[in-house]
Amino acid sequence: MQSVWTSESAVVWGELSEAIMRNEWEKARAEKEGVEERERKMVRERGVKGESWVPKNFRVSYSKDTGEWNCSPIHKWVPAAPIIAP
């Protein structure tokens, strides 16, 4: 059995996704606010420490010419397309 990192999207957004699928909109709203606040806290903590965030599984680049962001997998085992749950 493989473990899942607590930072993976399925974990971070899991409760929100489940609330949406159950049409529990107040719970979904609260879960979304919780995710956003935890992210803000991590950003503040990195700022205090002078750290910058670097993606572990993707290369992220921005083209000034086109105004577009590009996000490419670093590892072959990272799927190129989003995972869609039924």
Secondary structure, 3 states (H helix, E strand, C coil): CCCCCCCCHHHHCHHHHHHHHCCCHHHHHHHHHHHHHHHHHHHHHHHHHCCCCCCCCEEEEEECCCCEEEEEECCCCCCCCCCCCC
